[in-house]
Amino acid sequence: MTPIKPKKNGTSQHSHIMRREIYEQPASIAKTVAKHVKDDMIFPGELHAIETSLLTFGKLIIAASGSSRHAGLAGEIMIEDLSGIPVDVEYASEYCYRSTHAATAPIVMVITQSGETADTIAAQREASRRGVQTIAVSNVDRTTIVREASAALISGAGPELAIPATKSFTAQLTILHLMALFLARKRGRMTSEVTRVYLERLERLPQAIEQNLRSWDDLAEEFGAVHFKAEKFLYLGRGVHYAIAREGALKLKEISYAHAEGYPAGELKHGPNALVDETLPVVVLATCDHSDPDSVLRYRRTLEVMKEVKSRRGSLVAVATEGDTEVANIAAHVFYVPAAPELLLPVVEVIPLQLFAYHVATKKGYDVDHPRNLVKSVVTE
């Protein structure tokens, strides 16, 4: 894999740290892959401390908060689809109050950008109290969550300074995708040859993102200028893309102070349709892996939902796959992302949504690096 070096996108070139960190994502993803894959071996030596549990555990429980939980929701589908291991995703703040281990021999994975998130540390300590092995996924080494974990996986994102999670989020998605491949190989669900193909596609993503960042940024500025006065937004996605709809909505909510919700696309008619009118921007994840029949089916059904929104005069912003010939006939505004396997699309499709949130917020004149009432690391419960 050809290393991608961060460009000199300092504050002299980017007016906000958040924008700079969005541009650092190709290098961050590439570094995360290089850190955890050696000669086609995933996590070489990093999970030896829990080797016995990895062969016998019956369920993976992911505990996380905020953007990290959205990464966990995407990871749930990645891991279940590739490895067959059942996964539950818990709010870290709720884990301690639920009996989640009934009739299972679980491993608990805790995900945190800072490594010091109070709710997530509490969840990890409760798991340990219950006699469960824990895996920590963190952006920062030598933190409480890493020290107290049975095993730890550190991203290659490096320090993230802006409060909104951007490069830490895509690095977490990368680690979770690697975990899905690791467990699929460990459980005999995937051959080494197939694993290699997945790894090659992952290794090509950073360059593809790098090539598209500027055009996404320009489009996000254009679309943001159209929609920045809206007071509410609806984000829709199916399957693994629902997690990205949630994340896109959170990013917009955090920094623009507009109300935004992420919903499964198929749930539109079960309530949210009442909100749809000409004042509501509806952001839809409409990407598709045309080599995957299930992905194609979800895509076709998503197009029908978009037509429903358009018929009710909703203003559509879509994320589609390069070469798509149908989405632009329905949506007024479209971001195109490189073709990728279904379970890798979340890594690329979230980046235009980060930029869209950024430009909506800056058009309003807000400080996106330091949103009101928020801190980078929530260190009290």
MIDRENFI-516079 format. One record per residue (C-alpha): residue number from 1; x, y, z. Coordinates in nm, 3 decimals, decimal comma. Example, Ala and Ser with C-alpha at 12.3 -4.5 7.8 and 13.67 -1.06 7.14 Angstrom:
BEGIN
<rec resi="1" X="1,230" Y="-0,450" Z="0,780"/>
<rec resi="2" X="1,367" Y="-0,106" Z="0,714"/>
END
This chain:
BEGIN
<rec resi="1" X="0,000" Y="0,000" Z="0,000"/>
<rec resi="2" X="0,137" Y="0,342" Z="-0,097"/>
<rec resi="3" X="0,151" Y="0,559" Z="0,213"/>
<rec resi="4" X="-0,065" Y="0,871" Z="0,210"/>
<rec resi="5" X="0,096" Y="1,162" Z="0,384"/>
<rec resi="6" X="-0,114" Y="1,434" Z="0,542"/>
<rec resi="7" X="-0,111" Y="1,750" Z="0,334"/>
<rec resi="8" X="-0,014" Y="2,074" Z="0,497"/>
<rec resi="9" X="-0,370" Y="2,167" Z="0,580"/>
<rec resi="10" X="-0,299" Y="2,386" Z="0,880"/>
<rec resi="11" X="-0,522" Y="2,663" Z="1,002"/>
<rec resi="12" X="-0,353" Y="2,895" Z="0,748"/>
<rec resi="13" X="-0,524" Y="2,695" Z="0,471"/>
<rec resi="14" X="-0,830" Y="2,573" Z="0,662"/>
<rec resi="15" X="-1,024" Y="2,824" Z="0,863"/>
<rec resi="16" X="-1,128" Y="2,556" Z="1,113"/>
<rec resi="17" X="-0,957" Y="2,259" Z="1,274"/>
<rec resi="18" X="-1,258" Y="2,042" Z="1,192"/>
<rec resi="19" X="-1,213" Y="2,097" Z="0,820"/>
<rec resi="20" X="-0,843" Y="2,023" Z="0,845"/>
<rec resi="21" X="-0,915" Y="1,699" Z="1,029"/>
<rec resi="22" X="-1,169" Y="1,597" Z="0,765"/>
<rec resi="23" X="-0,891" Y="1,635" Z="0,508"/>
<rec resi="24" X="-0,658" Y="1,424" Z="0,723"/>
<rec resi="25" X="-0,884" Y="1,119" Z="0,694"/>
<rec resi="26" X="-0,712" Y="0,947" Z="0,400"/>
<rec resi="27" X="-0,384" Y="0,945" Z="0,593"/>
<rec resi="28" X="-0,561" Y="0,846" Z="0,915"/>
<rec resi="29" X="-0,736" Y="0,548" Z="0,754"/>
<rec resi="30" X="-0,417" Y="0,436" Z="0,578"/>
<rec resi="31" X="-0,220" Y="0,459" Z="0,902"/>
<rec resi="32" X="-0,486" Y="0,262" Z="1,089"/>
<rec resi="33" X="-0,470" Y="-0,019" Z="0,833"/>
<rec resi="34" X="-0,089" Y="-0,021" Z="0,833"/>
<rec resi="35" X="-0,086" Y="-0,030" Z="1,213"/>
<rec resi="36" X="-0,306" Y="-0,340" Z="1,237"/>
<rec resi="37" X="-0,223" Y="-0,544" Z="0,925"/>
<rec resi="38" X="0,118" Y="-0,704" Z="0,878"/>
<rec resi="39" X="0,183" Y="-0,946" Z="0,591"/>
<rec resi="40" X="-0,191" Y="-1,010" Z="0,558"/>
<rec resi="41" X="-0,219" Y="-1,085" Z="0,930"/>
<rec resi="42" X="-0,484" Y="-0,877" Z="1,106"/>
<rec resi="43" X="-0,407" Y="-0,760" Z="1,462"/>
<rec resi="44" X="-0,082" Y="-0,960" Z="1,481"/>
<rec resi="45" X="-0,018" Y="-1,015" Z="1,851"/>
<rec resi="46" X="-0,261" Y="-0,746" Z="1,965"/>
<rec resi="47" X="-0,532" Y="-0,984" Z="2,083"/>
<rec resi="48" X="-0,312" Y="-1,264" Z="2,221"/>
<rec resi="49" X="-0,417" Y="-1,180" Z="2,577"/>
<rec resi="50" X="-0,773" Y="-1,293" Z="2,500"/>
<rec resi="51" X="-0,691" Y="-1,571" Z="2,253"/>
<rec resi="52" X="-0,886" Y="-1,837" Z="2,444"/>
<rec resi="53" X="-1,197" Y="-1,621" Z="2,471"/>
<rec resi="54" X="-1,182" Y="-1,540" Z="2,099"/>
<rec resi="55" X="-1,225" Y="-1,910" Z="2,021"/>
<rec resi="56" X="-1,523" Y="-1,964" Z="2,249"/>
<rec resi="57" X="-1,721" Y="-1,644" Z="2,305"/>
<rec resi="58" X="-2,086" Y="-1,648" Z="2,198"/>
<rec resi="59" X="-2,165" Y="-1,280" Z="2,154"/>
<rec resi="60" X="-1,990" Y="-0,946" Z="2,116"/>
<rec resi="61" X="-2,134" Y="-0,655" Z="2,311"/>
<rec resi="62" X="-2,029" Y="-0,308" Z="2,198"/>
<rec resi="63" X="-2,065" Y="-0,025" Z="2,451"/>
<rec resi="64" X="-2,008" Y="0,331" Z="2,334"/>
<rec resi="65" X="-2,153" Y="0,681" Z="2,328"/>
<rec resi="66" X="-2,212" Y="0,947" Z="2,062"/>
<rec resi="67" X="-2,027" Y="0,904" Z="1,735"/>
<rec resi="68" X="-1,844" Y="0,601" Z="1,873"/>
<rec resi="69" X="-2,178" Y="0,427" Z="1,920"/>
<rec resi="70" X="-2,268" Y="0,499" Z="1,558"/>
<rec resi="71" X="-1,941" Y="0,337" Z="1,455"/>
<rec resi="72" X="-2,048" Y="0,042" Z="1,670"/>
<rec resi="73" X="-2,384" Y="0,021" Z="1,491"/>
<rec resi="74" X="-2,205" Y="-0,004" Z="1,157"/>
<rec resi="75" X="-1,959" Y="-0,253" Z="1,310"/>
<rec resi="76" X="-2,249" Y="-0,466" Z="1,431"/>
<rec resi="77" X="-2,358" Y="-0,532" Z="1,073"/>
<rec resi="78" X="-2,002" Y="-0,575" Z="0,946"/>
<rec resi="79" X="-1,922" Y="-0,835" Z="1,212"/>
<rec resi="80" X="-2,251" Y="-1,023" Z="1,198"/>
<rec resi="81" X="-2,257" Y="-1,039" Z="0,817"/>
<rec resi="82" X="-1,897" Y="-1,152" Z="0,775"/>
<rec resi="83" X="-1,833" Y="-1,364" Z="1,084"/>
<rec resi="84" X="-2,179" Y="-1,482" Z="1,187"/>
<rec resi="85" X="-2,114" Y="-1,378" Z="1,548"/>
<rec resi="86" X="-2,412" Y="-1,201" Z="1,708"/>
<rec resi="87" X="-2,348" Y="-0,844" Z="1,819"/>
<rec resi="88" X="-2,542" Y="-0,614" Z="2,053"/>
<rec resi="89" X="-2,468" Y="-0,241" Z="2,063"/>
<rec resi="90" X="-2,538" Y="-0,070" Z="2,395"/>
<rec resi="91" X="-2,532" Y="0,292" Z="2,499"/>
<rec resi="92" X="-2,237" Y="0,299" Z="2,737"/>
<rec resi="93" X="-2,446" Y="0,500" Z="2,982"/>
<rec resi="94" X="-2,709" Y="0,222" Z="2,990"/>
<rec resi="95" X="-2,484" Y="-0,085" Z="2,997"/>
<rec resi="96" X="-2,438" Y="-0,091" Z="3,374"/>
<rec resi="97" X="-2,813" Y="-0,102" Z="3,429"/>
<rec resi="98" X="-2,894" Y="-0,390" Z="3,196"/>
<rec resi="99" X="-2,849" Y="-0,766" Z="3,221"/>
<rec resi="100" X="-2,694" Y="-0,824" Z="2,881"/>
<rec resi="101" X="-2,508" Y="-1,148" Z="2,946"/>
<rec resi="102" X="-2,796" Y="-1,392" Z="2,984"/>
<rec resi="103" X="-2,715" Y="-1,733" Z="2,831"/>
<rec resi="104" X="-2,405" Y="-1,602" Z="2,654"/>
<rec resi="105" X="-2,030" Y="-1,605" Z="2,697"/>
<rec resi="106" X="-1,961" Y="-1,254" Z="2,568"/>
<rec resi="107" X="-1,669" Y="-1,029" Z="2,500"/>
<rec resi="108" X="-1,736" Y="-0,659" Z="2,560"/>
<rec resi="109" X="-1,582" Y="-0,406" Z="2,321"/>
<rec resi="110" X="-1,573" Y="-0,046" Z="2,440"/>
<rec resi="111" X="-1,517" Y="0,231" Z="2,187"/>
<rec resi="112" X="-1,406" Y="0,581" Z="2,277"/>
<rec resi="113" X="-1,221" Y="0,856" Z="2,094"/>
<rec resi="114" X="-1,047" Y="0,993" Z="2,401"/>
<rec resi="115" X="-0,999" Y="0,680" Z="2,609"/>
<rec resi="116" X="-1,134" Y="0,874" Z="2,908"/>
<rec resi="117" X="-1,510" Y="0,882" Z="2,844"/>
<rec resi="118" X="-1,667" Y="0,833" Z="3,186"/>
<rec resi="119" X="-1,973" Y="0,634" Z="3,076"/>
<rec resi="120" X="-1,759" Y="0,402" Z="2,867"/>
<rec resi="121" X="-1,506" Y="0,346" Z="3,145"/>
<rec resi="122" X="-1,795" Y="0,264" Z="3,379"/>
<rec resi="123" X="-1,929" Y="0,011" Z="3,128"/>
<rec resi="124" X="-1,585" Y="-0,149" Z="3,095"/>
<rec resi="125" X="-1,545" Y="-0,175" Z="3,471"/>
<rec resi="126" X="-1,890" Y="-0,331" Z="3,503"/>
<rec resi="127" X="-1,799" Y="-0,586" Z="3,234"/>
<rec resi="128" X="-1,479" Y="-0,670" Z="3,422"/>
<rec resi="129" X="-1,677" Y="-0,702" Z="3,745"/>
<rec resi="130" X="-1,896" Y="-0,957" Z="3,567"/>
<rec resi="131" X="-1,585" Y="-1,153" Z="3,472"/>
<rec resi="132" X="-1,593" Y="-1,061" Z="3,104"/>
<rec resi="133" X="-1,290" Y="-0,995" Z="2,880"/>
<rec resi="134" X="-1,286" Y="-0,647" Z="2,726"/>
<rec resi="135" X="-1,140" Y="-0,500" Z="2,408"/>
<rec resi="136" X="-1,083" Y="-0,124" Z="2,405"/>
<rec resi="137" X="-1,087" Y="0,071" Z="2,078"/>
<rec resi="138" X="-0,939" Y="0,415" Z="2,133"/>
<rec resi="139" X="-0,786" Y="0,701" Z="1,942"/>
<rec resi="140" X="-0,541" Y="0,762" Z="2,226"/>
<rec resi="141" X="-0,291" Y="0,523" Z="2,386"/>
<rec resi="142" X="-0,193" Y="0,523" Z="2,754"/>
<rec resi="143" X="-0,543" Y="0,617" Z="2,873"/>
<rec resi="144" X="-0,766" Y="0,472" Z="3,143"/>
<rec resi="145" X="-0,972" Y="0,263" Z="2,903"/>
<rec resi="146" X="-0,660" Y="0,116" Z="2,743"/>
<rec resi="147" X="-0,488" Y="0,040" Z="3,074"/>
<rec resi="148" X="-0,791" Y="-0,141" Z="3,214"/>
<rec resi="149" X="-0,879" Y="-0,341" Z="2,901"/>
<rec resi="150" X="-0,793" Y="-0,706" Z="2,846"/>
<rec resi="151" X="-0,669" Y="-0,603" Z="2,500"/>
<rec resi="152" X="-0,659" Y="-0,272" Z="2,314"/>
<rec resi="153" X="-0,671" Y="-0,155" Z="1,952"/>
<rec resi="154" X="-0,543" Y="0,198" Z="1,894"/>
<rec resi="155" X="-0,637" Y="0,388" Z="1,579"/>
<rec resi="156" X="-0,394" Y="0,569" Z="1,355"/>
<rec resi="157" X="-0,591" Y="0,893" Z="1,361"/>
<rec resi="158" X="-0,357" Y="1,078" Z="1,596"/>
<rec resi="159" X="-0,477" Y="1,363" Z="1,817"/>
<rec resi="160" X="-0,819" Y="1,502" Z="1,720"/>
<rec resi="161" X="-0,859" Y="1,859" Z="1,840"/>
<rec resi="162" X="-1,197" Y="1,973" Z="1,711"/>
<rec resi="163" X="-1,487" Y="1,863" Z="1,931"/>
<rec resi="164" X="-1,686" Y="1,700" Z="1,645"/>
<rec resi="165" X="-1,553" Y="1,352" Z="1,569"/>
<rec resi="166" X="-1,441" Y="1,315" Z="1,208"/>
<rec resi="167" X="-1,113" Y="1,134" Z="1,154"/>
<rec resi="168" X="-1,154" Y="0,938" Z="1,477"/>
<rec resi="169" X="-1,490" Y="0,811" Z="1,349"/>
<rec resi="170" X="-1,360" Y="0,677" Z="1,017"/>
<rec resi="171" X="-1,060" Y="0,525" Z="1,197"/>
<rec resi="172" X="-1,301" Y="0,344" Z="1,430"/>
<rec resi="173" X="-1,498" Y="0,216" Z="1,129"/>
<rec resi="174" X="-1,171" Y="0,091" Z="0,982"/>
<rec resi="175" X="-1,082" Y="-0,101" Z="1,299"/>
<rec resi="176" X="-1,432" Y="-0,250" Z="1,316"/>
<rec resi="177" X="-1,409" Y="-0,365" Z="0,954"/>
<rec resi="178" X="-1,075" Y="-0,527" Z="1,034"/>
<rec resi="179" X="-1,236" Y="-0,692" Z="1,338"/>
<rec resi="180" X="-1,509" Y="-0,835" Z="1,115"/>
<rec resi="181" X="-1,248" Y="-0,982" Z="0,881"/>
<rec resi="182" X="-1,040" Y="-1,110" Z="1,174"/>
<rec resi="183" X="-1,334" Y="-1,288" Z="1,334"/>
<rec resi="184" X="-1,456" Y="-1,427" Z="1,001"/>
<rec resi="185" X="-1,111" Y="-1,577" Z="0,943"/>
<rec resi="186" X="-1,084" Y="-1,696" Z="1,305"/>
<rec resi="187" X="-1,421" Y="-1,874" Z="1,287"/>
<rec resi="188" X="-1,352" Y="-2,032" Z="0,948"/>
<rec resi="189" X="-1,611" Y="-1,823" Z="0,764"/>
<rec resi="190" X="-1,358" Y="-1,676" Z="0,523"/>
<rec resi="191" X="-1,053" Y="-1,811" Z="0,342"/>
<rec resi="192" X="-0,720" Y="-1,632" Z="0,345"/>
<rec resi="193" X="-0,766" Y="-1,557" Z="-0,027"/>
<rec resi="194" X="-1,102" Y="-1,388" Z="0,029"/>
<rec resi="195" X="-0,963" Y="-1,198" Z="0,327"/>
<rec resi="196" X="-0,685" Y="-1,069" Z="0,108"/>
<rec resi="197" X="-0,936" Y="-0,936" Z="-0,146"/>
<rec resi="198" X="-1,121" Y="-0,750" Z="0,130"/>
<rec resi="199" X="-0,795" Y="-0,605" Z="0,260"/>
<rec resi="200" X="-0,695" Y="-0,487" Z="-0,086"/>
<rec resi="201" X="-1,023" Y="-0,302" Z="-0,126"/>
<rec resi="202" X="-0,975" Y="-0,141" Z="0,215"/>
<rec resi="203" X="-0,620" Y="-0,039" Z="0,131"/>
<rec resi="204" X="-0,741" Y="0,136" Z="-0,186"/>
<rec resi="205" X="-0,997" Y="0,350" Z="-0,003"/>
<rec resi="206" X="-0,764" Y="0,626" Z="0,124"/>
<rec resi="207" X="-0,646" Y="0,715" Z="-0,226"/>
<rec resi="208" X="-1,003" Y="0,717" Z="-0,355"/>
<rec resi="209" X="-1,108" Y="0,948" Z="-0,071"/>
<rec resi="210" X="-0,810" Y="1,175" Z="-0,133"/>
<rec resi="211" X="-0,912" Y="1,215" Z="-0,496"/>
<rec resi="212" X="-1,267" Y="1,318" Z="-0,407"/>
<rec resi="213" X="-1,225" Y="1,544" Z="-0,104"/>
<rec resi="214" X="-1,203" Y="1,872" Z="-0,291"/>
<rec resi="215" X="-1,509" Y="1,805" Z="-0,508"/>
<rec resi="216" X="-1,712" Y="1,694" Z="-0,203"/>
<rec resi="217" X="-1,603" Y="2,008" Z="-0,023"/>
<rec resi="218" X="-1,713" Y="2,230" Z="-0,312"/>
<rec resi="219" X="-2,048" Y="2,054" Z="-0,341"/>
<rec resi="220" X="-2,103" Y="2,066" Z="0,035"/>
<rec resi="221" X="-2,048" Y="2,440" Z="0,028"/>
<rec resi="222" X="-2,297" Y="2,472" Z="-0,260"/>
<rec resi="223" X="-2,560" Y="2,252" Z="-0,096"/>
<rec resi="224" X="-2,503" Y="2,410" Z="0,244"/>
<rec resi="225" X="-2,574" Y="2,754" Z="0,098"/>
<rec resi="226" X="-2,915" Y="2,625" Z="-0,014"/>
<rec resi="227" X="-3,014" Y="2,456" Z="0,313"/>
<rec resi="228" X="-2,844" Y="2,642" Z="0,598"/>
<rec resi="229" X="-3,161" Y="2,825" Z="0,699"/>
<rec resi="230" X="-3,356" Y="2,503" Z="0,753"/>
<rec resi="231" X="-3,454" Y="2,439" Z="1,115"/>
<rec resi="232" X="-3,489" Y="2,060" Z="1,089"/>
<rec resi="233" X="-3,334" Y="1,782" Z="0,879"/>
<rec resi="234" X="-3,411" Y="1,414" Z="0,829"/>
<rec resi="235" X="-3,139" Y="1,160" Z="0,744"/>
<rec resi="236" X="-3,230" Y="0,817" Z="0,600"/>
<rec resi="237" X="-3,032" Y="0,498" Z="0,538"/>
<rec resi="238" X="-3,087" Y="0,123" Z="0,518"/>
<rec resi="239" X="-2,880" Y="-0,158" Z="0,667"/>
<rec resi="240" X="-2,526" Y="-0,053" Z="0,748"/>
<rec resi="241" X="-2,606" Y="0,293" Z="0,607"/>
<rec resi="242" X="-2,857" Y="0,361" Z="0,885"/>
<rec resi="243" X="-2,560" Y="0,405" Z="1,122"/>
<rec resi="244" X="-2,421" Y="0,670" Z="0,887"/>
<rec resi="245" X="-2,759" Y="0,844" Z="0,870"/>
<rec resi="246" X="-2,744" Y="0,862" Z="1,250"/>
<rec resi="247" X="-2,390" Y="0,998" Z="1,241"/>
<rec resi="248" X="-2,466" Y="1,254" Z="0,970"/>
<rec resi="249" X="-2,761" Y="1,382" Z="1,171"/>
<rec resi="250" X="-2,554" Y="1,402" Z="1,488"/>
<rec resi="251" X="-2,276" Y="1,594" Z="1,315"/>
<rec resi="252" X="-2,522" Y="1,851" Z="1,181"/>
<rec resi="253" X="-2,699" Y="1,878" Z="1,517"/>
<rec resi="254" X="-2,374" Y="1,925" Z="1,709"/>
<rec resi="255" X="-2,237" Y="2,213" Z="1,508"/>
<rec resi="256" X="-2,530" Y="2,386" Z="1,335"/>
<rec resi="257" X="-2,780" Y="2,358" Z="1,624"/>
<rec resi="258" X="-3,052" Y="2,256" Z="1,378"/>
<rec resi="259" X="-3,264" Y="1,959" Z="1,480"/>
<rec resi="260" X="-3,169" Y="1,649" Z="1,283"/>
<rec resi="261" X="-3,274" Y="1,286" Z="1,313"/>
<rec resi="262" X="-3,135" Y="0,971" Z="1,154"/>
<rec resi="263" X="-3,392" Y="0,705" Z="1,064"/>
<rec resi="264" X="-3,400" Y="0,373" Z="0,881"/>
<rec resi="265" X="-3,529" Y="0,457" Z="0,532"/>
<rec resi="266" X="-3,804" Y="0,198" Z="0,558"/>
<rec resi="267" X="-3,944" Y="0,370" Z="0,867"/>
<rec resi="268" X="-4,036" Y="0,690" Z="0,683"/>
<rec resi="269" X="-4,402" Y="0,593" Z="0,656"/>
<rec resi="270" X="-4,417" Y="0,499" Z="1,024"/>
<rec resi="271" X="-4,423" Y="0,854" Z="1,153"/>
<rec resi="272" X="-4,149" Y="1,078" Z="1,007"/>
<rec resi="273" X="-4,345" Y="1,120" Z="0,680"/>
<rec resi="274" X="-4,560" Y="1,370" Z="0,869"/>
<rec resi="275" X="-4,264" Y="1,608" Z="0,875"/>
<rec resi="276" X="-4,198" Y="1,603" Z="0,501"/>
<rec resi="277" X="-4,273" Y="1,927" Z="0,318"/>
<rec resi="278" X="-4,085" Y="2,187" Z="0,116"/>
<rec resi="279" X="-3,907" Y="2,318" Z="0,427"/>
<rec resi="280" X="-3,750" Y="1,983" Z="0,523"/>
<rec resi="281" X="-3,416" Y="1,877" Z="0,372"/>
<rec resi="282" X="-3,406" Y="1,496" Z="0,358"/>
<rec resi="283" X="-3,055" Y="1,353" Z="0,333"/>
<rec resi="284" X="-3,051" Y="0,999" Z="0,194"/>
<rec resi="285" X="-2,774" Y="0,739" Z="0,181"/>
<rec resi="286" X="-2,842" Y="0,586" Z="-0,162"/>
<rec resi="287" X="-2,512" Y="0,414" Z="-0,235"/>
<rec resi="288" X="-2,503" Y="0,064" Z="-0,380"/>
<rec resi="289" X="-2,261" Y="-0,225" Z="-0,425"/>
<rec resi="290" X="-2,389" Y="-0,362" Z="-0,755"/>
<rec resi="291" X="-2,202" Y="-0,690" Z="-0,703"/>
<rec resi="292" X="-2,412" Y="-0,759" Z="-0,390"/>
<rec resi="293" X="-2,775" Y="-0,860" Z="-0,457"/>
<rec resi="294" X="-2,886" Y="-0,758" Z="-0,107"/>
<rec resi="295" X="-2,728" Y="-0,416" Z="-0,153"/>
<rec resi="296" X="-2,907" Y="-0,376" Z="-0,485"/>
<rec resi="297" X="-3,240" Y="-0,466" Z="-0,325"/>
<rec resi="298" X="-3,189" Y="-0,211" Z="-0,048"/>
<rec resi="299" X="-3,090" Y="0,049" Z="-0,307"/>
<rec resi="300" X="-3,405" Y="-0,009" Z="-0,517"/>
<rec resi="301" X="-3,623" Y="0,028" Z="-0,211"/>
<rec resi="302" X="-3,437" Y="0,342" Z="-0,108"/>
<rec resi="303" X="-3,512" Y="0,494" Z="-0,449"/>
<rec resi="304" X="-3,882" Y="0,432" Z="-0,387"/>
<rec resi="305" X="-3,856" Y="0,615" Z="-0,053"/>
<rec resi="306" X="-3,685" Y="0,906" Z="-0,228"/>
<rec resi="307" X="-3,967" Y="0,923" Z="-0,483"/>
<rec resi="308" X="-4,213" Y="0,936" Z="-0,195"/>
<rec resi="309" X="-4,025" Y="1,229" Z="-0,041"/>
<rec resi="310" X="-4,010" Y="1,409" Z="-0,374"/>
<rec resi="311" X="-4,385" Y="1,362" Z="-0,426"/>
<rec resi="312" X="-4,440" Y="1,547" Z="-0,098"/>
<rec resi="313" X="-4,209" Y="1,832" Z="-0,204"/>
<rec resi="314" X="-3,929" Y="1,734" Z="0,032"/>
<rec resi="315" X="-3,588" Y="1,869" Z="-0,068"/>
<rec resi="316" X="-3,352" Y="1,577" Z="-0,128"/>
<rec resi="317" X="-2,978" Y="1,563" Z="-0,071"/>
<rec resi="318" X="-2,836" Y="1,222" Z="-0,162"/>
<rec resi="319" X="-2,511" Y="1,031" Z="-0,144"/>
<rec resi="320" X="-2,481" Y="0,795" Z="-0,442"/>
<rec resi="321" X="-2,217" Y="0,572" Z="-0,599"/>
<rec resi="322" X="-2,011" Y="0,691" Z="-0,894"/>
<rec resi="323" X="-2,177" Y="0,589" Z="-1,219"/>
<rec resi="324" X="-2,527" Y="0,597" Z="-1,074"/>
<rec resi="325" X="-2,779" Y="0,708" Z="-1,337"/>
<rec resi="326" X="-3,098" Y="0,714" Z="-1,128"/>
<rec resi="327" X="-3,045" Y="0,911" Z="-0,809"/>
<rec resi="328" X="-2,993" Y="1,245" Z="-0,986"/>
<rec resi="329" X="-3,333" Y="1,205" Z="-1,154"/>
<rec resi="330" X="-3,493" Y="1,217" Z="-0,809"/>
<rec resi="331" X="-3,265" Y="1,425" Z="-0,584"/>
<rec resi="332" X="-3,182" Y="1,789" Z="-0,646"/>
<rec resi="333" X="-2,840" Y="1,760" Z="-0,483"/>
<rec resi="334" X="-2,610" Y="1,456" Z="-0,508"/>
<rec resi="335" X="-2,268" Y="1,366" Z="-0,371"/>
<rec resi="336" X="-2,098" Y="1,082" Z="-0,559"/>
<rec resi="337" X="-1,859" Y="0,849" Z="-0,378"/>
<rec resi="338" X="-1,624" Y="0,583" Z="-0,520"/>
<rec resi="339" X="-1,760" Y="0,233" Z="-0,570"/>
<rec resi="340" X="-1,676" Y="0,003" Z="-0,278"/>
<rec resi="341" X="-1,802" Y="-0,319" Z="-0,119"/>
<rec resi="342" X="-2,126" Y="-0,272" Z="0,075"/>
<rec resi="343" X="-1,959" Y="-0,297" Z="0,416"/>
<rec resi="344" X="-1,688" Y="-0,045" Z="0,324"/>
<rec resi="345" X="-1,923" Y="0,218" Z="0,183"/>
<rec resi="346" X="-1,984" Y="0,371" Z="0,530"/>
<rec resi="347" X="-1,619" Y="0,477" Z="0,550"/>
<rec resi="348" X="-1,646" Y="0,690" Z="0,235"/>
<rec resi="349" X="-2,009" Y="0,804" Z="0,244"/>
<rec resi="350" X="-1,984" Y="0,968" Z="0,586"/>
<rec resi="351" X="-1,721" Y="1,219" Z="0,467"/>
<rec resi="352" X="-1,950" Y="1,422" Z="0,237"/>
<rec resi="353" X="-2,196" Y="1,438" Z="0,528"/>
<rec resi="354" X="-1,923" Y="1,573" Z="0,756"/>
<rec resi="355" X="-1,848" Y="1,844" Z="0,501"/>
<rec resi="356" X="-2,218" Y="1,920" Z="0,452"/>
<rec resi="357" X="-2,262" Y="1,971" Z="0,827"/>
<rec resi="358" X="-1,949" Y="2,185" Z="0,833"/>
<rec resi="359" X="-2,072" Y="2,420" Z="0,561"/>
<rec resi="360" X="-2,427" Y="2,447" Z="0,698"/>
<rec resi="361" X="-2,282" Y="2,550" Z="1,034"/>
<rec resi="362" X="-2,025" Y="2,794" Z="0,897"/>
<rec resi="363" X="-2,289" Y="2,958" Z="0,678"/>
<rec resi="364" X="-2,472" Y="3,028" Z="1,004"/>
<rec resi="365" X="-2,155" Y="3,177" Z="1,148"/>
<rec resi="366" X="-2,098" Y="2,917" Z="1,421"/>
<rec resi="367" X="-1,771" Y="2,799" Z="1,572"/>
<rec resi="368" X="-1,766" Y="2,439" Z="1,453"/>
<rec resi="369" X="-1,452" Y="2,351" Z="1,648"/>
<rec resi="370" X="-1,608" Y="2,437" Z="1,983"/>
<rec resi="371" X="-1,988" Y="2,389" Z="1,972"/>
<rec resi="372" X="-2,175" Y="2,530" Z="2,269"/>
<rec resi="373" X="-2,232" Y="2,305" Z="2,571"/>
<rec resi="374" X="-2,003" Y="2,030" Z="2,434"/>
<rec resi="375" X="-1,657" Y="1,908" Z="2,533"/>
<rec resi="376" X="-1,416" Y="1,679" Z="2,354"/>
<rec resi="377" X="-1,414" Y="1,417" Z="2,626"/>
<rec resi="378" X="-1,708" Y="1,362" Z="2,860"/>
<rec resi="379" X="-1,523" Y="1,274" Z="3,180"/>
<rec resi="380" X="-1,818" Y="1,285" Z="3,422"/>
<rec resi="381" X="-2,126" Y="1,062" Z="3,418"/>
END
